[in-house]
Amino acid sequence: MKAILCTEWGGPEKLIVGDAPSPSPGPGEVVIDVKAAGVNFADTVVIQGTYQLKPEFPFTPGLEVAGVVAQLGDGVDSVAVGDRVVGIPNIGAFAEQVLVKAAAVVRIPDSMDFETAASFAVAYSTSHMALGYRAGLKAGETLLIFGAAGGVGLTAVELGKIMGANVIACASTQEKLDLCSERGADHVINYTEEDIRERVKEITGGKGADVVYDPVGGEAFDAAMRAINWEGRIVVIGFASGDFNQARTNIVMVKNIAVMGFYWGSYSIHKPSAIGESMSELIQMWKEGKLSPHISHGMPLDRAGEALAMMMGRKSTGKMVLTVGD
Ligand SMILES: NC(=O)c1ccc[n+]([C@@H]2O[C@H](COP(=O)([O-])OP(=O)(O)OC[C@H]3O[C@@H](n4cnc5c(N)ncnc54)[C@H](OP(=O)(O)O)[C@@H]3O)[C@@H](O)[C@H]2O)c1
């Protein structure tokens, strides 16, 4: 089968369009015919060898897939051959077929197309669980979002508004800020030009943000420590800037704030029921027309390297999706 192959650590230019053996399912596993694969920031990190997951060469990146169940391993009765599903294989989705654990496969509504499905699970569920379950965002609170036009950031804008928050979206270009406003952001900040703390204080009458959603890290995180309200919560989602931070514990204490992490992938190991509940709620919201998934680029599988390079160059908004077949 056709697959994108990573044969050495490096940038997207090192990826090869090649052949890989078709997978066959072991007990508890499912083979999916891939129709679309979501592009995630983690894919850009795994190919460079700097992610927690370090597969053996050659491997196929791609952690999020939508397609049709092709084969079932022993003991799988949660889905059937022919079902339309999304799956989270962790690696392998940038190919014509992928192997996924049955527990990480969920049926999708007939009305949801494969591109939308491939863009949906990681981005929406990360923001839904991080804001609600983890940070306890309440209606009327102010939510500050970094990288707000990106894959997870834009879903945080939409879900923050649905949860009743006053949303402040930060992004690096006017085009990205306009998209955040279209998705409901109440205020926008170009954080490459404006001072985050000053603007947030101005918007909140001097109080600061109650919850900060941070998929960027580095300077943005440091700004969050200065722009947070008393009893605020900073949720660390990721490090798109490439920088990690050390939280100033004197500020943590004096402001009575919490700095907390949220990692969606670890819930599939430690608390899969929480992901299941979140996905059911999100799919229901989508059916009711409350969510508008945004895909800035749909490309054929062969252009996976180009898609990852665009993501690393901050050129995408919302999600990018790779398609297989017609
Ligand atoms: N914790 C979890 O469970 C979880 C789940 C999904 C993703 N993540 C993490 O969240 C982060 C964002 O993921 P994503 O899929 O939303 O990625 P994305 O679509 O590429 O969005 C990332 C955003 O970060 C901003 N950014 C700032 N500095 C950047 C840099 N040097 N390079 C690239 N982008 C930069 C960009 O917005 P501006 O140009 O506007 O600054 C970009 O839109 C990643 O670190 C990812 O691993 C975590």
PDBQT file of the ligand as one rigid body, heavy atoms in Angstrom, charges set to zero:
ROOT
HETATM    1  N1  LIG A 401      -2.200  18.590  25.251  1.00  0.00    +0.000 N 
HETATM    2  C1  LIG A 401      -2.875  17.990  24.286  1.00  0.00    +0.000 C 
HETATM    3  O1  LIG A 401      -3.622  17.048  24.518  1.00  0.00    +0.000 OA
HETATM    4  C2  LIG A 401      -2.702  18.499  22.886  1.00  0.00    +0.000 A 
HETATM    5  C3  LIG A 401      -3.588  18.130  21.858  1.00  0.00    +0.000 A 
HETATM    6  C4  LIG A 401      -3.390  18.673  20.569  1.00  0.00    +0.000 A 
HETATM    7  C5  LIG A 401      -2.324  19.552  20.350  1.00  0.00    +0.000 A 
HETATM    8  N2  LIG A 401      -1.473  19.844  21.376  1.00  0.00    +0.000 N 
HETATM    9  C6  LIG A 401      -0.336  20.767  21.198  1.00  0.00    +0.000 C 
HETATM   10  O2  LIG A 401      -0.838  22.068  21.000  1.00  0.00    +0.000 OA
HETATM   11  C7  LIG A 401       0.075  22.797  20.173  1.00  0.00    +0.000 C 
HETATM   12  C8  LIG A 401      -0.696  23.345  18.973  1.00  0.00    +0.000 C 
HETATM   13  O3  LIG A 401      -1.174  22.249  18.186  1.00  0.00    +0.000 OA
HETATM   14  P1  LIG A 401      -2.075  22.514  16.907  1.00  0.00    +0.000 P 
HETATM   15  O4  LIG A 401      -2.374  21.189  16.299  1.00  0.00    +0.000 OA
HETATM   16  O5  LIG A 401      -3.161  23.437  17.243  1.00  0.00    +0.000 OA
HETATM   17  O6  LIG A 401      -1.006  23.269  15.968  1.00  0.00    +0.000 OA
HETATM   18  P2  LIG A 401      -1.249  24.458  14.919  1.00  0.00    +0.000 P 
HETATM   19  O7  LIG A 401      -2.530  24.261  14.213  1.00  0.00    +0.000 OA
HETATM   20  O8  LIG A 401       0.006  24.544  14.133  1.00  0.00    +0.000 OA
HETATM   21  O9  LIG A 401      -1.409  25.746  15.859  1.00  0.00    +0.000 OA
HETATM   22  C9  LIG A 401      -0.340  26.205  16.619  1.00  0.00    +0.000 C 
HETATM   23  C10 LIG A 401      -0.386  27.719  16.665  1.00  0.00    +0.000 C 
HETATM   24  O10 LIG A 401       0.708  28.126  17.478  1.00  0.00    +0.000 OA
HETATM   25  C11 LIG A 401       1.169  29.378  17.051  1.00  0.00    +0.000 C 
HETATM   26  N3  LIG A 401       2.643  29.431  17.078  1.00  0.00    +0.000 N 
HETATM   27  C12 LIG A 401       3.362  30.261  17.844  1.00  0.00    +0.000 A 
HETATM   28  N4  LIG A 401       4.668  30.062  17.649  1.00  0.00    +0.000 NA
HETATM   29  C13 LIG A 401       4.781  29.096  16.721  1.00  0.00    +0.000 A 
HETATM   30  C14 LIG A 401       5.892  28.470  16.101  1.00  0.00    +0.000 A 
HETATM   31  N5  LIG A 401       7.155  28.820  16.394  1.00  0.00    +0.000 N 
HETATM   32  N6  LIG A 401       5.645  27.499  15.191  1.00  0.00    +0.000 NA
HETATM   33  C15 LIG A 401       4.394  27.139  14.888  1.00  0.00    +0.000 A 
HETATM   34  N7  LIG A 401       3.277  27.692  15.453  1.00  0.00    +0.000 NA
HETATM   35  C16 LIG A 401       3.489  28.675  16.363  1.00  0.00    +0.000 A 
HETATM   36  C17 LIG A 401       0.609  29.606  15.649  1.00  0.00    +0.000 C 
HETATM   37  O11 LIG A 401      -0.285  30.714  15.740  1.00  0.00    +0.000 OA
HETATM   38  P3  LIG A 401       0.223  32.221  15.548  1.00  0.00    +0.000 P 
HETATM   39  O12 LIG A 401       0.972  32.278  14.251  1.00  0.00    +0.000 OA
HETATM   40  O13 LIG A 401      -1.035  32.956  15.535  1.00  0.00    +0.000 OA
HETATM   41  O14 LIG A 401       1.091  32.520  16.743  1.00  0.00    +0.000 OA
HETATM   42  C18 LIG A 401      -0.216  28.370  15.321  1.00  0.00    +0.000 C 
HETATM   43  O15 LIG A 401      -1.470  28.697  14.748  1.00  0.00    +0.000 OA
HETATM   44  C19 LIG A 401       1.194  21.834  19.809  1.00  0.00    +0.000 C 
HETATM   45  O16 LIG A 401       2.260  22.001  20.718  1.00  0.00    +0.000 OA
HETATM   46  C20 LIG A 401       0.545  20.478  19.998  1.00  0.00    +0.000 C 
HETATM   47  O17 LIG A 401       1.477  19.448  20.254  1.00  0.00    +0.000 OA
HETATM   48  C21 LIG A 401      -1.651  19.335  22.619  1.00  0.00    +0.000 A 
ENDROOT
TORSDOF 0
